[in-house]
């Protein structure tokens, strides 16, 4: 049996569901039950009736699934699948920051630890960030964390005066504006689409700015056009499946690497072999302490309710 066949068989035997992010390697995306962005994955995790949740993504995503499913077993193929953005917001430092700025509503991007979510009033994703911020009365001051680029984008779109935590994603700050301009000169008929975690000068070049799911939707709705895609290159697999005849190019990174694009090293530590092993052994398990889980659940549920 192939590794894919073994995984499929085990999944049935164990009543397991495989949730995968768009940034996972293509083989993992192809064997998953659901591939999506952070919002879609959170929604699927909240509604699954599986006994075992295999989360092919990064640690904070698996934590969110565990918070939503405390009685289920949640496993991550590689426990070292972290997130530069989540790491840029240490819980103790963030708690101090909140105390220094009382009377603010705390909105955190889902790309953060369970401990940071537990300090939060409401969680958001890039898919619903504008809606979440708009739900807060205009006279209420807001702390937004951890992504400063997404925060700046929200401020520009809403006019809200938010206090931003100084965090960022290495993947979305890796795009080279000079190389992007050169690429666009070479392919002037290609439209640039970008994720709002990207730096402001990248966003200024974009015809469309949105979450990974939003970018796929936009490309499907404009499949007669051609695109340069400024987000983690893993999205191109699912995007190309949705629009097989549409020409897509990944936005270039500052550093030269194997694909000349921006890839998340954390996302790519998961492999098919690790996926099979964690499904077989039901390990490594994700655990969230009860006091943290109960506090973190409240802002996540608020987000899911507002996202219906």
Buried (B, 14 or more C-beta within 10 A) or exposed (E): EEBBEBBBEBBEEBEBBBBBBBBBBEBBBBBBBBBBBBBBBBBBBBEBEBBBBBBBBBBBBBBBBBBBBEEBBBBBBBBEBBBBBBBBBBBEEBBEBBEEEEEBBBBBBBBBBBBBBBBBBBBBBBBBBBEBBBBBEEEEBBBBBBBBBBBBBBBEBBEBEBBBBEBBBBBBBBBBBEBBBEBBEEBEEBBBBBBBBBBEEBBEBBBBBBBBBBBBBBBEEBBEBBBBBBBBBBBBBBBBEEBEEBEBBBBBBEEEEEEBBBBBEBBBBBBBEBBBBBBEEBEBBBEBEEEBBEBBBBBBBBBBEBBE
